[in-house]
Amino acid sequence: MPRIRKYLNVPFKDKNEAKSLGAIWDKNAKKYFVPYYLDFTPFIKWSENAPKQNFTNINHNEALIQFKHALEAFGLILDTYPIMNGKIQRCKTKEDKGSEKSGAYLGYLDKYPAGFMQNFKTGIKENWKFRLEKDYQSSKTEKSYSTINSQKQIQKEQELLNLQEKTALRLEKEWSEAKEASSSHLYLKNKGINSAYDLRVDRFNNLLIPLRDIKGKLWSLQRISESGRKIIGVIKTKEEKEVEYSARKKGCFYTQVSLEKQEEFLICEGFATAISLQEYLNKAVIMAIDAGNLISVIEALKFHYPLTPITLYADNDLKNVNNVGLSTAKAIKEKYKDIKVFYPNLNEREAKEGLSDFNDIVVRYGAKMIKEKINELK
């Protein structure tokens, strides 16, 4: 059954704002609509059923930002903009540990935006109401430049996070609807991988690899074409031509076995390398995507699983002047002495022929040669 689209009455002056929040243009209806996987709250002011407002000076996005800043100043922790739908929302406070959520807030955007916030540990409760732009701006001029700059930075980071959240919802929808990959996929064949494992493919037959954070939230998808070309994020449809997306990569990774079930963490850069090592070692291996993301993944693992040993299987990019794979591994080893680091021992001829990781060794010589070609970084 087709989903009913939630159309918006967006004036021309607001079209860029609506698009930045994720609204999509329907060329037939000549209206913007909100895709079903997005929260409708930021779009309420353009709702076709919204009552006429007498408060012409109210900017609802500014209200979201103001409420967010008020909640943070109160000591509540939010991962994105507050949900202002007139219902109680639970969240963490700065004093909370583990899965505790001792904070709560309620906000609404209809008529004049307002709400309240509460800390159940302290028993303190405060009301909040929107301040018109001119009053809000005048109060900010009284603050120091450093505070203002800090707020701008926080706002920029929040806007990026909000965009990443929107992108994650879009990619999660694509992942859930994608069909299973076949073991005959050309990339898998070229890499000597005989199973598609739990991967899926998009409409262009690119392999889809789900990239999740330390808590298991899906943020991104890595796409690998049959020729081996790799990209991360959304491939837009014609309908999404003007929609902005930003897929998170930092700290995200792929593993076939949940972290709680792994007695040690074995980490490498790419998917093919992870599978080759996993089949050789008969243990789960974590794919950190690339050298630049290794440290972010390792730091997240160390913070959440401080007692679990970590071993890094680095690339040896001899073909590149800077040897990014090995230099990154050395920097990690220098920072974390307890981490074991292994890398493929390659000669100049092998490097010139393009070998750099453990999958290359498997493809060229077979898995048995890993034992001969492995070297430990001391």
Backbone torsions as a table, in degrees:
resi	resn	phi	psi	omega
1	MET	NA	125.8	-176.9
2	PRO	-66.2	145.3	179.2
3	ARG	-77.6	141.7	177.0
4	ILE	-79.1	126.3	-177.4
5	ARG	-78.5	140.5	177.4
6	LYS	-94.3	96.5	-177.1
7	TYR	-79.9	156.8	-176.8
8	LEU	-123.9	150.0	170.4
9	ASN	-100.4	88.8	-174.9
10	VAL	-102.1	114.3	176.0
11	PRO	-66.5	157.0	-175.3
12	PHE	-55.6	-38.7	-177.2
13	LYS	-65.7	-18.8	-177.4
14	ASP	-102.7	1.1	-170.9
15	LYS	-62.2	-39.4	179.7
16	ASN	-66.7	-37.3	178.0
17	GLU	-64.5	-44.1	-179.6
18	ALA	-64.8	-41.6	179.4
19	LYS	-64.6	-39.4	-178.9
20	SER	-64.8	-26.8	178.8
21	LEU	-83.7	-11.2	176.0
22	GLY	116.6	2.4	178.2
23	ALA	-64.9	145.2	-177.6
24	ILE	-117.7	138.7	-177.9
25	TRP	-84.3	128.4	174.4
26	ASP	-100.5	107.1	-174.0
27	LYS	-68.7	-24.4	179.4
28	ASN	-77.1	-47.3	178.5
29	ALA	-79.0	-15.9	-177.3
30	LYS	56.4	44.8	177.2
31	LYS	-146.0	156.4	172.0
32	TYR	-83.8	150.1	174.3
33	PHE	-137.2	161.3	-179.1
34	VAL	-99.2	118.7	176.9
35	PRO	-60.0	147.1	-170.2
36	TYR	-61.9	-23.2	-175.2
37	TYR	-85.4	2.0	178.1
38	LEU	-103.6	147.8	173.8
39	ASP	-66.6	133.8	-175.1
40	PHE	-79.7	-14.2	-172.6
41	THR	-51.3	-49.1	-177.3
42	PRO	-65.3	-10.9	-175.5
43	PHE	-104.4	1.9	-171.8
44	ILE	-56.0	-38.0	-174.2
45	LYS	-65.4	-18.4	178.8
46	TRP	-103.4	5.5	-176.5
47	SER	-60.7	140.0	179.0
48	GLU	-63.9	-26.6	-177.9
49	ASN	-98.7	4.6	-177.7
50	ALA	-67.6	136.3	178.3
51	PRO	-68.0	155.0	177.7
52	LYS	-62.1	132.7	-178.8
53	GLN	-100.0	141.4	173.0
54	ASN	-91.2	-11.8	-176.4
55	PHE	-93.5	79.2	-173.1
56	THR	-70.1	-18.8	-177.0
57	ASN	-90.2	2.3	-175.1
58	ILE	-83.7	125.3	174.2
59	ASN	-103.8	111.2	-172.9
60	HIS	-68.2	-29.2	176.1
61	ASN	-70.2	-35.5	175.3
62	GLU	-65.2	-36.3	177.4
63	ALA	-62.7	-41.9	177.4
64	LEU	-60.8	-42.8	-179.7
65	ILE	-65.9	-45.4	179.6
66	GLN	-60.4	-44.6	-179.0
67	PHE	-65.5	-39.3	177.7
68	LYS	-59.6	-47.5	179.5
69	HIS	-63.2	-39.1	179.2
70	ALA	-65.3	-41.1	178.8
71	LEU	-64.7	-41.7	179.4
72	GLU	-67.3	-40.4	177.9
73	ALA	-64.2	-28.6	178.6
74	PHE	-76.1	-16.4	177.9
75	GLY	106.4	11.3	177.5
76	LEU	-91.1	153.8	-177.7
77	ILE	-116.6	121.8	178.0
78	LEU	-122.9	143.4	177.9
79	ASP	-88.8	-16.9	-178.7
80	THR	-150.0	-169.3	177.0
81	TYR	-62.0	151.8	178.2
82	PRO	-65.9	149.9	176.1
83	ILE	-90.1	111.7	-175.0
84	MET	-109.5	74.5	-178.1
85	ASN	-118.3	15.8	178.0
86	GLY	80.0	11.1	-179.9
87	LYS	-119.6	152.2	179.1
88	ILE	-65.6	132.3	176.5
89	GLN	-119.7	130.5	178.2
90	ARG	-93.8	147.1	179.2
91	CYS	-156.2	171.9	-179.7
92	LYS	-81.7	155.3	169.6
93	THR	-111.0	169.8	-179.7
94	LYS	-64.8	-21.1	-179.0
95	GLU	-88.9	-12.2	-174.9
96	ASP	-69.9	150.7	175.6
97	LYS	-126.8	151.3	178.5
98	GLY	58.4	-128.2	-176.6
99	SER	-94.8	11.1	-179.5
100	GLU	-61.6	142.9	173.6
101	LYS	-137.0	87.5	-174.7
102	SER	-94.6	0.3	180.0
103	GLY	-104.4	156.3	176.7
104	ALA	-151.7	153.8	174.8
105	TYR	-151.5	160.7	174.4
106	LEU	-141.1	134.5	178.3
107	GLY	-146.7	153.6	175.8
108	TYR	-142.6	152.0	-174.7
109	LEU	-107.4	-11.6	-178.9
110	ASP	-71.2	153.1	-174.4
111	LYS	52.9	-116.5	-179.1
112	TYR	-104.3	116.1	-175.6
113	PRO	-54.2	132.9	179.7
114	ALA	-160.1	178.0	179.5
115	GLY	170.7	-164.7	176.0
116	PHE	-149.5	166.0	178.9
117	MET	-137.2	150.3	-175.6
118	GLN	-148.0	141.2	174.3
119	ASN	-114.6	110.1	-175.2
120	PHE	-72.1	-20.1	177.7
121	LYS	-73.3	-39.9	-178.5
122	THR	-95.0	-19.7	-177.6
123	GLY	81.2	3.2	-177.4
124	ILE	-82.3	137.6	178.5
125	LYS	-134.8	136.4	179.7
126	GLU	-132.3	144.0	174.1
127	ASN	-90.1	159.6	179.5
128	TRP	-143.1	144.5	171.3
129	LYS	-143.3	153.0	-176.8
130	PHE	-65.7	142.1	175.3
131	ARG	-110.1	130.1	-179.8
132	LEU	-56.7	149.2	-172.7
133	GLU	-48.8	-46.0	-176.0
134	LYS	-63.9	-37.7	178.3
135	ASP	-72.2	-39.1	-178.9
136	TYR	-66.5	-42.5	179.5
137	GLN	-65.7	-40.9	-178.2
138	SER	-65.1	-35.1	178.9
139	SER	-69.2	-33.1	-179.3
140	LYS	-70.2	-28.4	-179.1
141	THR	-68.2	-17.0	178.9
142	GLU	-78.9	-12.8	-178.9
143	LYS	-86.5	162.1	178.7
144	SER	-69.1	157.4	179.7
145	TYR	-61.7	-35.3	-179.0
146	SER	-64.8	-39.0	178.6
147	THR	-66.7	-42.0	179.3
148	ILE	-62.7	-44.9	178.7
149	ASN	-62.2	-38.2	178.5
150	SER	-63.6	-41.8	178.7
151	GLN	-64.7	-39.2	178.2
152	LYS	-63.3	-39.6	178.6
153	GLN	-65.4	-43.0	177.5
154	ILE	-60.8	-41.4	-179.6
155	GLN	-64.7	-41.9	178.5
156	LYS	-62.4	-43.8	178.9
157	GLU	-64.1	-38.5	179.6
158	GLN	-67.8	-39.1	178.4
159	GLU	-63.9	-40.0	177.4
160	LEU	-65.4	-43.5	179.1
161	LEU	-61.6	-41.0	179.3
162	ASN	-62.8	-39.3	178.0
163	LEU	-67.4	-39.5	178.0
164	GLN	-66.7	-36.9	176.8
165	GLU	-62.5	-44.3	178.6
166	LYS	-61.9	-42.9	179.8
167	THR	-64.8	-40.1	179.5
168	ALA	-61.3	-41.0	177.7
169	LEU	-63.5	-40.9	178.9
170	ARG	-63.7	-43.2	-178.3
171	LEU	-74.3	-33.6	176.9
172	GLU	-63.9	-39.2	176.8
173	LYS	-62.2	-45.6	180.0
174	GLU	-62.9	-42.3	-179.9
175	TRP	-61.8	-44.6	-177.0
176	SER	-66.8	-26.8	-177.2
177	GLU	-98.3	-7.7	-176.4
178	ALA	-73.6	151.4	178.9
179	LYS	-86.6	159.0	-177.4
180	GLU	-66.5	144.5	177.4
181	ALA	-76.6	155.5	178.0
182	SER	-102.7	145.6	178.0
183	SER	-66.8	-10.9	178.3
184	SER	-87.4	2.7	178.0
185	HIS	-54.3	133.3	-171.7
186	LEU	-60.3	-37.3	179.6
187	TYR	-62.9	-44.2	179.4
188	LEU	-62.3	-42.0	178.9
189	LYS	-61.9	-45.4	-179.2
190	ASN	-64.6	-25.9	-179.0
191	LYS	-95.5	4.9	178.3
192	GLY	71.2	26.3	-179.8
193	ILE	-103.6	122.7	-171.4
194	ASN	-99.4	7.8	179.1
195	SER	-140.1	147.6	176.3
196	ALA	-88.5	-3.4	179.7
197	TYR	50.5	-127.0	-176.8
198	ASP	-106.1	20.9	-176.0
199	LEU	-79.2	163.3	177.2
200	ARG	-130.8	175.5	179.7
201	VAL	-129.6	150.3	176.3
202	ASP	-89.4	-171.3	-174.7
203	ARG	-69.8	-13.2	177.8
204	PHE	-101.1	10.1	-177.5
205	ASN	65.4	24.7	169.7
206	ASN	-77.7	136.5	173.2
207	LEU	-62.9	140.5	176.6
208	LEU	-110.6	122.8	178.0
209	ILE	-114.9	115.2	-178.1
210	PRO	-71.9	130.6	-179.9
211	LEU	-110.9	118.3	-175.1
212	ARG	-120.0	161.5	176.4
213	ASP	-89.7	-174.3	-174.3
214	ILE	-64.0	-22.2	179.9
215	LYS	-94.4	0.7	177.4
216	GLY	92.5	3.6	179.7
217	LYS	-74.9	130.3	177.1
218	LEU	-78.4	120.1	179.6
219	TRP	-109.0	-34.2	-171.7
220	SER	-145.1	169.6	170.4
221	LEU	-129.4	130.9	169.7
222	GLN	-93.3	133.3	179.3
223	ARG	-108.9	130.7	177.6
224	ILE	-123.5	118.9	-179.2
225	SER	-76.0	171.6	179.1
226	GLU	-63.0	-27.9	179.0
227	SER	-84.7	-7.2	178.4
228	GLY	100.1	3.0	177.7
229	ARG	-69.6	136.2	-174.7
230	LYS	-121.3	134.6	172.5
231	ILE	-140.5	157.3	178.6
232	ILE	-121.2	131.4	174.4
233	GLY	120.1	-152.6	-171.9
234	VAL	-95.7	136.0	164.2
235	ILE	-99.5	112.9	-171.6
236	LYS	-71.2	146.9	169.2
237	THR	-84.9	169.4	178.2
238	LYS	-59.0	-34.9	-179.6
239	GLU	-66.8	-26.3	-176.1
240	GLU	-98.9	16.5	-172.1
241	LYS	-50.2	-41.8	-175.3
242	GLU	-102.2	7.3	179.5
243	VAL	-83.2	134.4	180.0
244	GLU	-91.6	135.1	176.6
245	TYR	-131.5	154.1	174.7
246	SER	-149.2	108.5	-176.6
247	ALA	-88.9	130.1	179.7
248	ARG	-76.0	138.8	174.4
249	LYS	-120.4	-38.5	-174.0
250	LYS	-55.2	123.8	177.2
251	GLY	79.6	-1.6	179.9
252	CYS	-93.7	156.0	-176.3
253	PHE	-158.7	176.1	177.3
254	TYR	-129.2	135.5	173.6
255	THR	-149.7	147.5	-178.2
256	GLN	-89.4	-11.3	180.0
257	VAL	-123.9	131.6	-178.3
258	SER	-57.6	147.3	-175.6
259	LEU	-58.5	-35.5	-177.9
260	GLU	-63.1	-23.7	-178.0
261	LYS	-94.4	-0.3	-178.4
262	GLN	-97.8	123.1	-179.3
263	GLU	-78.1	-21.6	173.4
264	GLU	-146.7	155.3	-179.1
265	PHE	-104.3	116.2	176.1
266	LEU	-105.2	123.7	-170.6
267	ILE	-126.6	143.8	172.8
268	CYS	-146.9	-175.8	-177.3
269	GLU	-82.6	-69.9	-168.3
270	GLY	-95.9	167.6	-177.4
271	PHE	-65.0	-48.8	-176.8
272	ALA	-62.3	-39.1	177.5
273	THR	-63.8	-42.0	-179.8
274	ALA	-61.6	-43.6	-178.8
275	ILE	-68.2	-41.7	178.9
276	SER	-61.1	-44.5	178.6
277	LEU	-67.2	-40.1	-179.2
278	GLN	-61.2	-42.8	179.8
279	GLU	-70.9	-33.9	-179.8
280	TYR	-74.3	-44.1	-176.2
281	LEU	-86.2	-17.8	-175.7
282	ASN	60.1	38.8	178.3
283	LYS	-141.8	153.0	178.7
284	ALA	-63.9	140.4	178.0
285	VAL	-126.3	138.6	-178.0
286	ILE	-96.4	129.6	176.5
287	MET	-94.5	118.1	-178.2
288	ALA	-96.8	7.9	174.9
289	ILE	84.7	-60.1	179.8
290	ASP	-157.1	176.0	-175.9
291	ALA	-61.4	-37.9	-177.5
292	GLY	-65.7	-21.6	-177.4
293	ASN	-99.1	-7.1	-177.0
294	LEU	-57.8	-47.5	-175.2
295	ILE	-64.8	-37.5	179.6
296	SER	-64.6	-41.4	179.2
297	VAL	-67.9	-44.2	-179.2
298	ILE	-63.0	-42.1	180.0
299	GLU	-64.7	-38.3	177.4
300	ALA	-65.2	-42.4	179.2
301	LEU	-64.4	-42.3	-178.6
302	LYS	-66.2	-35.9	-179.0
303	PHE	-69.4	-43.4	-174.9
304	HIS	-89.4	-23.2	-179.8
305	TYR	-133.9	66.5	-172.9
306	PRO	-63.3	-21.0	-176.2
307	LEU	-97.2	-5.2	-178.2
308	THR	-87.6	122.7	-179.5
309	PRO	-66.4	150.3	-177.6
310	ILE	-124.5	135.6	173.9
311	THR	-126.7	130.2	179.6
312	LEU	-105.1	127.9	173.8
313	TYR	-105.2	96.0	-170.9
314	ALA	-83.8	159.5	169.4
315	ASP	-81.8	154.7	176.3
316	ASN	-120.5	90.1	-174.0
317	ASP	-86.4	62.3	179.9
318	LEU	-60.1	-27.5	-177.6
319	LYS	-68.8	-19.4	177.9
320	ASN	-100.7	143.0	-176.7
321	VAL	-58.0	-42.1	-175.8
322	ASN	-86.4	-9.7	-178.0
323	ASN	42.6	66.3	-174.2
324	VAL	-55.5	-42.0	-177.9
325	GLY	-58.8	-49.1	-176.3
326	LEU	-76.9	-36.6	179.6
327	SER	-67.2	-36.0	176.2
328	THR	-65.9	-41.6	178.8
329	ALA	-62.2	-40.8	179.2
330	LYS	-63.9	-40.5	178.9
331	ALA	-64.9	-39.0	178.1
332	ILE	-67.4	-42.4	178.7
333	LYS	-63.2	-36.0	179.2
334	GLU	-67.2	-37.5	-177.9
335	LYS	-79.2	-38.3	-177.9
336	TYR	-122.4	94.5	-175.5
337	LYS	-64.4	-25.4	-175.9
338	ASP	-79.9	-9.4	-179.3
339	ILE	-82.5	130.9	174.5
340	LYS	-85.1	140.3	-179.7
341	VAL	-128.1	126.1	174.9
342	PHE	-120.1	150.9	178.7
343	TYR	-148.7	158.0	179.8
344	PRO	-75.1	129.5	179.4
345	ASN	-85.3	104.7	-175.0
346	LEU	-116.5	151.5	174.8
347	ASN	-99.0	175.0	-176.1
348	GLU	-62.4	-37.7	-180.0
349	ARG	-63.3	-44.9	179.8
350	GLU	-64.6	-38.1	178.9
351	ALA	-64.5	-43.3	178.8
352	LYS	-63.7	-28.8	179.4
353	GLU	-83.5	0.4	173.5
354	GLY	99.1	5.1	179.7
355	LEU	-76.4	137.8	178.3
356	SER	-150.5	-21.1	-176.5
357	ASP	-131.7	178.4	-175.2
358	PHE	-70.1	-26.0	175.0
359	ASN	-68.1	-36.7	177.1
360	ASP	-59.2	-39.1	178.7
361	ILE	-65.3	-43.1	179.6
362	VAL	-62.7	-44.1	-179.1
363	VAL	-64.3	-41.1	-175.8
364	ARG	-78.8	-46.7	-170.2
365	TYR	-115.3	-18.4	-172.9
366	GLY	102.1	157.7	-174.2
367	ALA	-61.8	-28.6	-177.5
368	LYS	-62.9	-25.0	-177.7
369	MET	-78.0	-9.1	177.1
370	ILE	-58.7	-42.2	-179.5
371	LYS	-59.4	-36.6	-179.1
372	GLU	-77.2	-28.2	-171.4
373	LYS	-102.2	-1.0	-176.4
374	ILE	-87.0	140.9	-179.7
375	ASN	-137.2	144.7	179.8
376	GLU	-100.7	136.6	177.7
377	LEU	-84.8	120.5	-179.0
378	LYS	-99.4	NA	NA
